[in-house]
Amino acid sequence: MSTESGHSVHTAHNEKTVTNRTMDAVVAVLFMALAAVVMSDSWRVGASWASDGPQAGYFPFYVGLIMFIASTVTLVTALVSRHPDLGNFVDRSQLVSVMQVLIPTTVYVGLIFLVGIYLASAVFIAFFMWWLGKYPVAKIIPVAVGVPLALFVMFEIWFLVPLPKGPLETALGY
Protein backbone atom coordinates (compact mmCIF):
# COMPACT_ATOMS: atom_id res chain seq x y z
CA MET A 1 0.00 0.00 0.00
CA SER A 2 1.40 3.45 -0.80
CA THR A 3 0.44 7.08 -0.46
CA GLU A 4 0.22 9.66 -3.23
CA SER A 5 3.84 10.62 -2.55
CA GLY A 6 4.93 7.04 -3.18
CA HIS A 7 5.93 6.33 0.40
CA SER A 8 5.04 2.95 1.79
CA VAL A 9 2.36 2.78 4.44
CA HIS A 10 2.56 -0.12 6.88
CA THR A 11 -0.62 -1.32 8.42
CA ALA A 12 -0.81 -3.16 11.72
CA HIS A 13 -2.00 -6.18 9.74
CA ASN A 14 1.31 -6.56 7.90
CA GLU A 15 3.75 -5.72 10.70
CA LYS A 16 6.28 -8.40 11.55
CA THR A 17 5.87 -10.27 14.77
CA VAL A 18 8.10 -13.35 14.59
CA THR A 19 9.40 -15.41 11.68
CA ASN A 20 8.47 -18.99 10.88
CA ARG A 21 12.15 -19.89 11.29
CA THR A 22 12.20 -18.55 14.85
CA MET A 23 9.02 -20.42 15.77
CA ASP A 24 10.42 -23.65 14.27
CA ALA A 25 13.51 -23.27 16.45
CA VAL A 26 11.58 -22.36 19.62
CA VAL A 27 9.13 -25.25 19.27
CA ALA A 28 11.98 -27.66 18.49
CA VAL A 29 13.81 -26.60 21.66
CA LEU A 30 10.63 -26.98 23.74
CA PHE A 31 10.04 -30.47 22.34
CA MET A 32 13.68 -31.37 23.01
CA ALA A 33 13.23 -30.28 26.64
CA LEU A 34 10.02 -32.31 26.96
CA ALA A 35 11.72 -35.33 25.38
CA ALA A 36 14.64 -34.98 27.81
CA VAL A 37 12.21 -35.00 30.76
CA VAL A 38 10.45 -38.11 29.37
CA MET A 39 13.77 -39.91 28.83
CA SER A 40 15.09 -38.91 32.26
CA ASP A 41 11.98 -40.07 34.10
CA SER A 42 11.80 -43.25 32.03
CA TRP A 43 15.40 -44.02 32.92
CA ARG A 44 14.57 -43.39 36.60
CA VAL A 45 11.80 -46.02 36.59
CA GLY A 46 13.78 -48.44 34.44
CA ALA A 47 14.26 -48.22 30.70
CA SER A 48 16.10 -51.43 29.96
CA TRP A 49 15.13 -54.99 29.19
CA ALA A 50 14.62 -57.15 32.27
CA SER A 51 14.51 -60.94 32.49
CA ASP A 52 10.72 -60.84 32.28
CA GLY A 53 10.53 -58.25 29.48
CA PRO A 54 10.73 -54.50 29.13
CA GLN A 55 10.78 -52.36 32.24
CA ALA A 56 8.14 -49.67 32.81
CA GLY A 57 10.16 -46.92 31.17
CA TYR A 58 11.46 -48.88 28.19
CA PHE A 59 8.96 -47.79 25.54
CA PRO A 60 8.48 -44.22 26.85
CA PHE A 61 12.27 -43.79 26.81
CA TYR A 62 12.52 -44.70 23.15
CA VAL A 63 9.51 -42.58 22.22
CA GLY A 64 11.25 -39.67 23.99
CA LEU A 65 14.49 -40.47 22.17
CA ILE A 66 12.76 -40.45 18.77
CA MET A 67 11.06 -37.18 19.69
CA PHE A 68 14.41 -35.70 20.76
CA ILE A 69 16.14 -36.74 17.54
CA ALA A 70 13.30 -35.42 15.35
CA SER A 71 13.30 -32.12 17.24
CA THR A 72 17.07 -31.84 16.90
CA VAL A 73 16.76 -32.31 13.13
CA THR A 74 14.07 -29.61 13.03
CA LEU A 75 16.24 -27.23 15.08
CA VAL A 76 19.34 -27.78 12.95
CA THR A 77 17.32 -27.38 9.75
CA ALA A 78 15.83 -24.11 11.01
CA LEU A 79 19.23 -22.74 12.01
CA VAL A 80 21.46 -23.77 9.07
CA SER A 81 19.08 -23.76 6.12
CA ARG A 82 20.37 -21.89 3.07
CA HIS A 83 16.83 -20.67 2.41
CA PRO A 84 15.23 -20.15 5.83
CA ASP A 85 11.53 -19.42 6.01
CA LEU A 86 11.60 -15.80 7.11
CA GLY A 87 7.91 -15.29 6.47
CA ASN A 88 5.78 -13.78 9.17
CA PHE A 89 4.54 -16.47 11.54
CA VAL A 90 1.53 -14.45 12.59
CA ASP A 91 0.19 -10.98 11.80
CA ARG A 92 -0.46 -8.62 14.67
CA SER A 93 -4.21 -8.76 14.07
CA GLN A 94 -4.11 -12.56 14.28
CA LEU A 95 -1.98 -12.39 17.43
CA VAL A 96 -4.48 -9.97 19.00
CA SER A 97 -7.32 -12.41 18.23
CA VAL A 98 -5.44 -15.28 19.87
CA MET A 99 -4.58 -13.18 22.92
CA GLN A 100 -8.24 -12.14 23.28
CA VAL A 101 -8.97 -15.79 24.03
CA LEU A 102 -5.69 -16.95 25.62
CA ILE A 103 -5.45 -14.30 28.33
CA PRO A 104 -9.02 -14.68 29.67
CA THR A 105 -8.68 -18.48 29.49
CA THR A 106 -5.48 -18.31 31.55
CA VAL A 107 -7.25 -16.13 34.11
CA TYR A 108 -10.13 -18.66 34.13
CA VAL A 109 -7.75 -21.53 34.92
CA GLY A 110 -6.25 -19.49 37.76
CA LEU A 111 -9.72 -18.67 39.09
CA ILE A 112 -10.60 -22.37 39.24
CA PHE A 113 -8.00 -22.79 42.00
CA LEU A 114 -9.32 -19.79 43.93
CA VAL A 115 -13.10 -20.03 43.63
CA GLY A 116 -13.76 -23.49 42.16
CA ILE A 117 -14.69 -24.57 38.66
CA TYR A 118 -18.38 -23.70 38.80
CA LEU A 119 -18.11 -20.05 39.87
CA ALA A 120 -15.06 -19.54 37.63
CA SER A 121 -17.03 -21.00 34.71
CA ALA A 122 -19.96 -18.68 35.35
CA VAL A 123 -17.64 -15.66 35.32
CA PHE A 124 -15.82 -16.95 32.22
CA ILE A 125 -19.03 -17.55 30.25
CA ALA A 126 -20.52 -14.20 31.30
CA PHE A 127 -17.33 -12.34 30.39
CA PHE A 128 -17.08 -13.85 26.92
CA MET A 129 -20.75 -13.38 26.17
CA TRP A 130 -20.49 -9.71 27.19
CA TRP A 131 -17.07 -8.86 25.74
CA LEU A 132 -16.87 -10.78 22.47
CA GLY A 133 -20.48 -11.79 21.92
CA LYS A 134 -22.00 -8.42 22.86
CA TYR A 135 -25.06 -10.17 24.26
CA PRO A 136 -27.50 -8.31 26.51
CA VAL A 137 -27.42 -9.01 30.25
CA ALA A 138 -30.84 -10.68 30.01
CA LYS A 139 -29.28 -13.46 27.93
CA ILE A 140 -25.93 -13.57 29.72
CA ILE A 141 -27.21 -14.26 33.24
CA PRO A 142 -29.34 -17.35 32.48
CA VAL A 143 -26.58 -18.95 30.41
CA ALA A 144 -23.73 -18.01 32.78
CA VAL A 145 -25.66 -19.43 35.74
CA GLY A 146 -27.44 -22.30 33.96
CA VAL A 147 -24.47 -23.99 32.30
CA PRO A 148 -22.34 -24.33 35.47
CA LEU A 149 -25.44 -25.34 37.42
CA ALA A 150 -26.24 -28.08 34.88
CA LEU A 151 -22.62 -29.26 34.99
CA PHE A 152 -22.74 -29.29 38.79
CA VAL A 153 -25.84 -31.48 38.80
CA MET A 154 -24.39 -33.78 36.16
CA PHE A 155 -20.94 -34.25 37.69
CA GLU A 156 -21.49 -33.86 41.43
CA ILE A 157 -24.93 -35.43 41.83
CA TRP A 158 -25.50 -37.86 38.94
CA PHE A 159 -21.99 -39.13 38.20
CA LEU A 160 -20.57 -38.48 41.70
CA VAL A 161 -17.40 -37.05 40.16
CA PRO A 162 -15.98 -34.29 42.33
CA LEU A 163 -14.56 -31.30 40.48
CA PRO A 164 -12.53 -28.47 42.05
CA LYS A 165 -14.75 -26.55 44.43
CA GLY A 166 -14.40 -23.17 46.05
CA PRO A 167 -15.90 -21.40 49.05
CA LEU A 168 -19.38 -21.16 47.49
CA GLU A 169 -19.78 -24.93 47.11
CA THR A 170 -18.28 -25.46 50.56
CA ALA A 171 -20.82 -23.04 52.05
CA LEU A 172 -23.59 -24.99 50.33
CA GLY A 173 -22.35 -28.26 51.85
CA TYR A 174 -20.51 -29.78 48.88
PEZIUR-V96641 format. One line per field, one symbol per residue. ss: DSSP state (h for helix, s for strand, l for the rest). phi: phi as a letter, one per 20 degrees, with the letter a starting at -180 (. if undefined). burial: + if it has 9 or more other ideal C-beta (glycine too) atoms within 8 Angstrom, else -. A space follows every 50 residues. Layout:
ss: ???
phi: ???
burial: ???
This chain:
ss: lslllllslllhhhllllshhhhhhhhhhhhhhhhhhhhhhhhhhlllss llsslllhhhhhhhhhhhhhhhhhhhhhhhlllllllslllhhhhhhhhh hhhhhhhhhhhhhhhshhhhhhhhhhhhhhhlllllhhhhhhhhhhhhhh hhhhhhhhllllllslhhhhhlll
phi: .cefenffdeeffdffdbefgffgfffffffffffffgffffffeocdee fdpffgeffgffffffffffffffffffedffcfeefffbfgffffffff dffffffgfffgfecnfffffffffffffffeelffgfefffffefffff ffffffefeldfdgddfffffend
burial: --------------+-+-+++++++-+++-++-++++++-+++-+++--- ----+-++-++++++-++-+++-++-++--+---+--+++++--+--+-+ ---++--+--++--++++++++++++++++--------+++-+++-+++- ++++++------+-++-+++----
